Amino acid sequence: MTKRLDSEWIIVNEFAQVRLTVDTNGNDPRLCIEDLATGRRIYLDAFGLAGLTTATPEELARYMD
C-alpha cells in the first residue's frame, strides 16, 4: 500500500512501514527514508539514489533484516 500525503509518502507492507520525505534543509534536496518501527532515518542525495540503481539484488540484500 502507498499513501500520498501533502509532503510525504507512507509505504507499508507486511514486513515494514516507511515514510519518505524530501529534506530541503541542506545545499541540495535529499530523500529522507524513515523506518516507522524504529525511527531510524537515512538521507540520500541524487548521487546516492543513482548509486542504488547500479546495485545488484545480492548487494541490496545485505542490508535487509
C-alpha positions as CSV (number, residue, x, y, z in Angstrom):
1,M,0.0,0.0,0.0
2,T,1.2,3.5,-0.8
3,K,-0.3,6.6,0.7
4,R,0.4,10.1,-0.6
5,L,0.2,12.9,1.8
6,D,1.0,16.6,1.2
7,S,4.7,16.3,1.6
8,E,5.4,12.7,2.3
9,W,4.8,9.1,1.2
10,I,4.0,6.3,3.6
11,I,4.7,2.9,2.1
12,V,3.6,-0.2,4.0
13,N,3.6,-4.0,3.5
14,E,3.5,-7.0,5.9
15,F,7.3,-6.6,6.6
16,A,7.9,-2.8,7.0
17,Q,6.5,0.7,7.2
18,V,8.5,3.6,5.9
19,R,8.0,7.3,5.5
20,L,9.6,9.1,2.5
21,T,10.0,12.9,2.6
22,V,12.2,15.3,0.8
23,D,14.6,17.2,3.0
24,T,15.5,20.7,1.6
25,N,17.4,22.0,4.6
26,G,20.9,21.4,3.0
27,N,22.5,22.6,-0.1
28,D,20.7,20.1,-2.3
29,P,17.4,18.2,-1.7
30,R,17.8,14.7,-0.2
31,L,15.4,11.9,0.2
32,C,14.7,11.0,3.8
33,I,13.7,7.4,4.4
34,E,12.4,6.7,8.0
35,D,11.7,3.3,9.3
36,L,8.4,3.8,11.3
37,A,9.1,0.8,13.5
38,T,12.4,2.0,14.8
39,G,12.5,5.7,14.0
40,R,15.9,5.3,12.2
41,R,16.5,7.5,9.2
42,I,18.8,7.7,6.2
43,Y,19.2,10.7,3.9
44,L,20.2,10.1,0.3
45,D,21.1,12.8,-2.2
46,A,20.7,12.4,-6.0
47,F,24.2,10.7,-6.2
48,G,23.3,8.2,-3.5
49,L,20.0,7.4,-5.2
50,A,21.6,7.0,-8.6
51,G,24.1,4.6,-7.0
52,L,21.2,2.4,-5.8
53,T,20.3,1.8,-9.5
54,T,23.6,0.1,-10.1
55,A,23.5,-2.2,-7.1
56,T,22.7,-5.9,-7.6
57,P,19.9,-7.6,-5.7
58,E,22.5,-9.5,-3.8
59,E,24.3,-6.3,-2.7
60,L,21.0,-4.8,-1.5
61,A,20.0,-8.0,0.3
62,R,23.0,-7.5,2.7
63,Y,21.1,-4.5,4.2
64,M,17.8,-6.4,4.9
65,D,16.9,-7.9,8.3
